[in-house]
C-alpha cells in the first residue's frame, strides 16, 4: 500500500507541475523583438533584439520563439530553415521566477528591400513533457528598410562608342562631374563642397569653384523596371533590374554630394502603396535623396506600365536637363522617344544593364554598356 501511495503521489506531482506550468505558461509573460535601426544599407550588419520577461513566481522550464522573416536577413551563427523567400529561426529560453532575458542576434542585410516581423509564435511546455506543448501567437512590430548599395560605375560600364560625347554619365563614371574653370564669390544655395578654402582664406571672403557650363546641373533619372521588352508584369531577369536599382542609388548618392537638383521616375511601384508609376519632382538635399532611396528599397519587381508608353508620357517633363535612362533593353520606339527628349535641349545618356552587341545599338545615342 505504501508503494502504491508513493506512486500515486509521484504521478500526481507530475500532473500538477505539468498542469501549472502549461496552464500558466503565458500568464504574466512579456515578449518583444525589434531591430536596433529602422533603416540600413545592403551589406550592413545590424541587430535584432529579443526581450522575454517572466513576471510571475512560477518558472518556465522551456520556451522557444519561432521567428519567420525574409531569407535576405542572415542570422549569423544560427542554423535556419530557408524556404523560397522565407527564413525560419528558433530562439530557446529557460526563465526563472521574475527573470528577464535579452538576446541580440547579429543580422546581415543581404539585399535591399522592406522587411518586417509582425508575429512571433511562442511554444513551451513542462519539465517532463507530461502535457502536450502549448503555443501562443504574439503580435510584434519589427520593420526594416534596406537601401540598395551603391556600385562603382566604372567597374560595370563602358561607352558603347569611343566617339561618345562629354555626357554627365561619363563624368560621373570617371568621378569628375564638373570641368573646373575658375573661381567666383559664394552665392546662397551653393553646395559647401564647392567652396575653395585656400582662395577663401587668401581673399577674406567665401569663394567657390566655378564650373564649366558644358555641365548641366539639373539631373533626371528614369529607371525602367522591366528586364525585357515583352514580359508579363513580373520581372523575369531580376538580376538586371536589381543592378539598375543599384545604379540609380549610386547616382542619387553622388547628386547629394554635389548638391545637384534631382528628379526620379520609374514605371514600377512600391510596396504598400497604389500601383501607379512613380514620378518624383526635382529637389535637393538629404531629405529628398532619402525619399528616393526609400522608394528604391520598396520597389516591387513588377511593372505597372509598359516602358515604351511610360517614357512617352513623361518625356515632356524635361528641358535643359541631364537625363539618365537606366534600362535593360532598347527598342526603336524607345530610341525615337529618347531622340525627342534630346530635341528639347536635354543631354541624354543611357545605361544599358544587359550586354548587347554594339552593332545593334543606335549610333546617334550616348549609351553605356556592361563589360
N, C-alpha and C positions, 0 to 999 in steps of 0.2 A: 504493500500500500504506500509506503514511504517513497519508493522509487517512482510509482505511478504519480504520486503527488508532485514530486520534483519535476517529472516530465511535463505534467500539466502546467506547472508554474513557469517552466522554461519556455514552453510553446506560447504561453500567454504573454510572457515578456517580449518574445519575438514579435507577436502580433501587435502588442500595444506600441512598441517602438516603431514598428513599420507603419502602423496607422497614424501615429502622431507625426512622424517625420514626413510622410506623404501628404497627410491632410493639411498640415500647417506649413508645407514646403514654401509656398508663395506668400504666406501671411507675413506682413511687415518685411518684405524683401524688395529692395530697390535695385534697378539696373539701368545703366545708361551707357551709351557709346557715342563718341564724337571724334571727328578729325581735328587735329590741332590747328589746321588752317582751313579756310573755305575756298582758297584758290591756290593753284600750284602750276608748274610748267612741266611738260613731258620730260621724264628723266629725273625729276626731283624725288628725294626721299622725305617722306612725311611720317606722321604718327597717327594711329587710331588708338584712342584711349578708352578702355572699358572700366567702368566702376560698378562694383556689386557690393551691396550693403545688407547684411543680415541684422535687422533691428529687433531681434527677439532673443529670448533666453535659450530656446531650443536650437542646437547646432544643425548645420546642414551637412550631411555626410558626403554627398557629392552632387554636383550640378554642373551642367555644361551649357554654354551658349552656342547656338548654331547660327553662324553668320553667312548670309548669302549676299554676294556682291559681284562686281564685274571681274572677269578674268584679267582685265588690264590693270588691276591693282594687285601687285605681287606682295604677299605677306612673307617677309624674309624669315628664313629659318623654320617655316611651318609647312608641313605636308598638307596639301589641299587637293580636293577633287574638282577638276575642271571639266565642265560640260558645255559645249557650244560657246556662248558668250558669258557664262557664269562661273564663279568660283565659290566653293563651299569650304568654310573653315570652322573648326570647332575650338572652343576655349573651355578648359575644365577648371573647376574650383572646389575647394573644401573650405567651409566657413564655420568658425567657432561662434559662440554666442556674442552678439553685438560686434561682430568683426566687419570691417570694411576693407576690400581689396581693390587695388588699382593695377591694371595691366596695360602696358603700352606696346602696341605692335609697330614694328618698323615696316612701312609700306612704301613700295616704289611705284611711281606713276609710269606705266609702260606706254601709254598712248593718250592723246588728247581726248577730251570728252566730258560729259556731265554724268557724274556717278552719285548714287545715293543708296543709303541703307535705311529703309523705313520700318522694317520689322525684324525682330530677333526672336528665335524660338529657344526658350529655356526648358531643359529636360533634366529631371533629377529623380532621386529615389532614396530608399533607406539603406542602412549599413549592409544588411544581409540579403537584400533582394526578396524579402518576403512578399512585397506587394509589387505590382507592375509599375513601370515608370510613369511619372506624372509630367505633364508639359503645359506650357503656357506661352502665348504669343505676346510679346511686348512691343509696343509702338515706340520707335526711336526716330530721331531726325538727324542723320549724318549726311550732309550734302557736300560734294566736292566738285569744283570746276577745274579742269586741267587744260591749260593753254597749250597749243602746239608749239613745239620747239623750233626756233629759227634754224636755218641752214646756211652754210657758206655757199653763196650762189655760184662763185667761180669754180667750185668743185663739181657742180652739177651741170652747168650750161655753158655753151659757146655760141658765137654768132653763126647763123646758117650761111651767111655770106661774108667774105672778107672785105667786101665793099660797104658793109653796113655803116650807117651814119652815126653821128655823135648823139645817141639817144640816152634818155635817163637810165634805162636798164643797164646799158653798157657802163655808164659811170657808176651805177650802184654796184654792179658786179665787181668792178675794179675798186670799189670803196673810195671813189673820188667824185662825189656828186656835183661839185661845182668847179668851175675854172676861175681861180683867183686872179683878179685883175687890178687890185689896188685897195685903198682904204677910204673910208668916209666916216662921218660922225654918227654916233649911235642914235637911232630913232626908236620911239616906243613901238614895241612889238617885235623887235629884232631878237633872235634866239641868242641866249647867253654864250653858246659855244662858238658864235661868230665874232665874239669880242677879241680884238688883237691887243693882248695885255701889255706887250712891250711898247707898242705905239701909244697906248693909253697912258702908261707911266711917263713916257718922254714928253707927251704933249699936254698932260694935265687934264685931259677930258676923254670920255669914253670914245674909242674908235673901233669900228667893226670892219671885217674883211668884206670887200666889195666883190660880188660875184659877176662873172661874165654873163651877159644877157642871152647867150645861147642856151642857158639852163632855165627852163620854165619852172617856177616854184610850186604851181598848183599840180597836185598829183591825184589821179583817179585809178583805183584798182578794180578790175572786172574779173571775177572768178567764175569759170564755167564748171559747175558741179558734175556735169556729165563726163563719162570717160570715153564714150563712143557717140558717133552721130546717130546711130539707130540702136537704142537700147530701151528696155522698159523703165519705169520710174526709178527703180532701184539701180544704183551704180553697179556695173559689172566689174570693171578693173579698179578696185578700190585703192590699190597702191598708187595709181596715178593721181587720183583725186586727193588722197592724203598728202602727197608731195605738193600738190598745188596749194593746199591749205597752209603747209609749212612755208612755202614761198611767200604767200600773202602775209603771214605773220612776220617774216623777215623784213618785208617792205614796210610794214607798219612800224616795226621797231626802229628802222633807220629813219623813217619820216619823223618819228618823235624826237630822235636825237638831233635832227637837222632843223626842227621847227617848221616842217612843211605842212601846209593845208592839205588835208587828205579826205577823199571820199571813197566809198566802197559799195559795190553792188554784186549780187550773185543770183543765179536762177535756182538756188536752193532755199531751204527754210530751216528753222531751228526747232529744237525740242521744246514742247510745252507752249508753243505759240501757233497762230494761224498759219496755214500753209500758203503763204504768199511770198513771191520773190522779195529779196531784201535790197533796199536802196537806202543807204545812209548818206546824208548830205555832208558836204565838206566842213571840216572844222580842224582845230589843232589841239595839242596838249595831251597830258597823261590821261585825263578822264575820257577823252574822245577815243584814244587808242585802246584803253581798257575796254570800252564798249565794243570796239571792233574785235578785240581778242575774245571777249565773252561770246560774241557771235560765232567766231571760228571754232571755239571749244564746243559749242552746242549744235553746230551744223549737222544735219542729217545727210547721209549719203543717198540722197533721193532728190530728183529734180521736181520742181513744181511747174516749170515752163521750159519748153524746148529752147536751147540756147540761140538758135537762129532767130526765133521770134523775140526772145528776150533782148538780145543786143540790138535788134532793130527797133525795139520800143524805147531803149534808154540812150541811144547814141546822140540824140539831140540835146542831152543834158550837158554836153561837154563843149567847151570853147576855150581856146588858148590854154590848154591843159596837157600835162604829160599823162597819157592814158596807157596803163599797163594791163594787157589782157593775158590772163593765165588760163590755158585750155589744153586739153589732151589731143585735140584734133582741129583741123581746119576744113571747111567746105567752101565751095565757090560763093555761096550766098553770104557766109560769114566774112569771107575776104572782101566781098563787094561792100558790105556794111562798114568794115574797117576802113576802106578807102573813103567812104562817106565821112567817117569820123575825122580822117586826115584832112579832108577838104574843108572842114570847119576850123582850120588853123590850129589843129591839135597835133602833137607829136605822139605817135602811136608805136608801142613796142609789144611784141607777142612773145610770151614764154611758153614754149611748146613742151608739154610734160611727157609725151610719148615720142620715142625715136621714129622719125620718118625720113625717107630718102630725100636729100637736099633737092634733087632734080624735080621732085613732085611739088615743091613749095613755090608759092608765087614770088617772083624775083623783085617785085616792087615794094615789098613789105619788110619791115625790120623784125626778124624772127630769131629767137634763141632756142637752140635745140639741146637735148641731153647729150653728154659724152657717150 
